Amino acid sequence: MTEFNQSDSSRYVAAKIIGQWLDEGDFPDRLLSSADIKDRAFVMEMVYGIARWRRLLDGIIAILSSRQPDAQLRPYLLVGMYQIFKMGSVATHAAVYETVEAAKKGGLDYAAGFLNAVLRNALRKKEEIIKKIAQADLGTRESHPDILIRRWTDHFGLNKTKLLCKNNNKRPQVVLHIDTTKTSMEAFKQKLIDANIKFSLHPFSSDSFLELSHGVRVPDVPGFSEGLFSVQDPSTGVAVDLLDPQPGESVLDACAAPGGKMALIAGRMKDTGLLLAMDLHEERLQVVRDNVKRLNLSSVKVLQGDAGNGRQSDVDGHTEFDKILIDVPCTNTGVIRRRPDARWRFSEDRLDHLIKTQWAILCSMSRFVKQGGLLVYSTCSIEPEEGKLLIKHWLKKENPFELEKEIELFPPEAGTDGVYAVALRKNKKA
């Protein structure tokens, strides 16, 4: 990871992060979170925006230049084009001059003249290029890979696919879930009003979720240190609603990181009984521990374990639980609005690999559900193979479970992230 100084310009920082993402496939959000940078909001806007509009921006570069830019220059071209075509608030002279200066700092003096010429040409031909974009195919126009356009058109039809693509390209709001066991919604709203923080109730679940206006830092929100809220989309509550955890029960959150659903479950259980928060990756569990500490939860035990192996040692020696939630790793096609780079990671091979992982976790964790207990399977993918089709196939394998209820959320219609969740009751003899 490139080390940055506070004197580094925002364009330079954004280009270096984009370059590392393109070269090594690192997650942009992780690169941003680990970087000590000034003008963080501006850098985030460029990084996430370029991840979102990469295909469109590459198409614009191809229109303006007959030669393919080398790997070192491409990030600076993307930074410049994003400012020109997607950041109307940025002065045109700054978009060109500051981006060229950033490239020079990055050791690309040899390409400064070329970069300057291409960006100035983009300014001259901007209206002409916008008209060309309007006539392009859906994948180019809305900056999505053709494989997802084809799949979604087959599954949802062309009109819903267009809506989905447009929805994916919207800047997401920061959504808070208010812990109403610690404060009332009215009291929390008053705290925001007193702090002059603008917000709106989330239409999907206005009794406990609200959206913050852009530009508000979460640690600055009243009640952060007291654990009065957690940051999460209302769609996270769907699986928890199906799980219906009760005070005093034993519950396993088998794929817990980063801990959003864990926080909701603990609230429903009134921080009593046993809640085991498990995840495969130790580095991701630190976020869970931080949440447990901030929310002051005493009933939660955090541990590393492999949900796909089904060893008793992975679940802290327990033989059975009243309820188990498995929020499985997936292709993230339901959360592309929040993770714009996920669209470029999708492939049939990756989908097949994840389906095998999901199947293994489902088989493994189902053995730890007590007779009459509940297993909830959840995924933030909207691909049928990771949701409805997988569960249908699994239930045919004579598992001692019956489908109790399933829910699907389609982002443009629900106004939330995309989710598939199903409650499976262990009613049959194992």
Secondary structure, DSSP 8 states (H G I E B T S, - for coil): -----TTS-HHHHHHHHHHHHHHH---HHHHHHT---SSHHHHHHHHHHHHHHHHHHHHHHHHH-SS---TTTHHHHHHHHHHHHH-TTS-HHHHHHHHHHHHHHTT-GGGHHHHHHHHHHHHHTHHHHHHHHHTS-HHHHTT--HHHHHHHHHHH-HHHHHHHHHHHTS---EEEEE-TTTS-HHHHHHHHHHTT--EEE-TT-TTTEEEE-TT--GGGSTTTTTT-EEE--TTHHHHHHHH---TT-EEEETT-TT-HHHHHHHHHTTT-SEEEEEES-HHHHHHHHHHHHHTT-SSEEEEE--TTT--GGGGTT---EEEEEEE-----TT-TTT-TTHHHH--HHHHHHHHHHHHHHHHHHHTTEEEEEEEEEEES---GGGTHHHHHHHHTT--S-EEEEEEEE-HHHHSS--EEEEEEE--S--
